[in-house]
Amino acid sequence: QPAVIELFRRRCEEKGAPFWRVGKDVRYRTNGTRLNYYGLKGRLKDLELGLHGIYQHRNAATALAVVELLGEKEAYKISSDHIRAGLRKPSWPGRLHIVSRDPLLILDGAHNPGAVRSLAHSIQKGFRYKRLILVLGVMGDKDIKGIMRRIVPVADYVIYSRPEYHRAAAPQTLKEMAAPMGKPGEIIPELPQALQRA
């Protein structure tokens, strides 16, 4: 947001610290899971990203900018082969984590409206599917309405469940809150059975 950017810019100026921004000082272009990086001084083309999600392109460009800045110091030089391998083979369980390909089963631990909005966008733009079945469980102390407004509409069918955790919202509560969205669904409280049903 402009006010936040201006705050950071001003603070960096006060401290005599450099201020770089992805999208301004560092740029990138994408093609599916591939990325072309146009950095402060260097360029890297046709980088394969191992993490799924549209937002991972910006994250990768940010990481590459940091690597580029650290590389100005001899002790932190990282080869382009290592950079390519690092982007291609990361591990981030629970973030657009493909658990199975046949059938396609994706696990994601998004737990606030912003993260769920990114998840919904990434599913719609980054995956092919005929029918999206959502198995949903939310902690009771989260912004349940905000979360559901962003994910339930993209689903064709919703199975309301809950993790085995004392803070989990009741599946009946989730189904009632989602009712105005008009998506068909059912309640299966136990997560293993909900996944099997899906």
Summary of the structure (lengths in Angstrom):
residues: 198
radius of gyration: 20.4
end to end distance: 38.8
largest distance: 58.8
contacts: 519
relative contact order: 0.09
helix: 43%
strand: 23%
